[in-house]
């Protein structure tokens, strides 16, 4: 199982040290840009779920392309 944790900068070293003491836990630090990308993808997936449930209206792809 993979987990993504958000930790305050001043506590990050402590949390990483604690996690490294568990032989069954592997840690990997990600960049702020990668964290933002993960959050944006998560938000997009949530929006797609809402569209499928009819709780959010989708825009046609052509309209989106024309904006660019």
C-alpha positions in Angstrom: 0.0 0.0 0.0 1.2 3.5 -0.8 0.4 6.5 1.3 1.0 10.2 0.8 1.6 12.2 3.9 1.7 16.0 4.2 3.9 17.1 7.1 4.9 20.6 8.2 8.4 21.4 7.1 9.7 21.8 10.7 8.5 18.3 11.6 9.5 16.5 8.4 12.9 15.4 9.6 11.4 13.9 12.7 8.7 12.0 10.8 11.2 10.7 8.3 13.5 9.5 11.1 10.6 7.7 12.8 9.5 6.0 9.6 13.0 4.9 8.7 13.1 2.9 12.0 10.5 0.6 10.6 12.0 -2.1 8.4 8.6 -2.6 6.6 8.4 1.1 5.6 10.1 2.6 2.5 10.2 6.4 2.3 10.6 8.7 -0.7 10.5 12.4 -0.7 8.7 14.2 -3.5 9.1 17.7 -4.8 6.5 20.4 -4.3 5.8 20.3 -8.0 5.1 16.6 -8.0 2.9 17.0 -4.9 0.9 19.6 -6.7 0.5 17.4 -9.8 -0.8 14.6 -7.6 -3.3 16.9 -6.0 -4.4 18.2 -9.4 -4.9 14.7 -10.8 -6.8 13.7 -7.6 -9.1 16.7 -8.1 -9.6 15.9 -11.8 -10.6 12.3 -10.9 -13.1 13.6 -8.3 -14.6 16.0 -10.8 -15.0 13.1 -13.3 -16.8 11.1 -10.7 -19.2 14.1 -10.1 -19.8 14.4 -13.8 -20.7 10.7 -14.1 -23.1 11.1 -11.1 -24.7 14.1 -12.8 -23.7 16.5 -10.0 -21.3 18.5 -12.2 -21.7 19.6 -15.8 -18.9 18.8 -18.2 -17.6 21.1 -20.9 -17.2 19.8 -24.4 -13.6 19.1 -25.3 -13.8 21.3 -28.4 -14.6 24.3 -26.1 -11.6 23.6 -24.0 -9.3 23.3 -27.0 -10.6 26.6 -28.4 -9.7 28.3 -25.1 -6.1 27.2 -25.7 
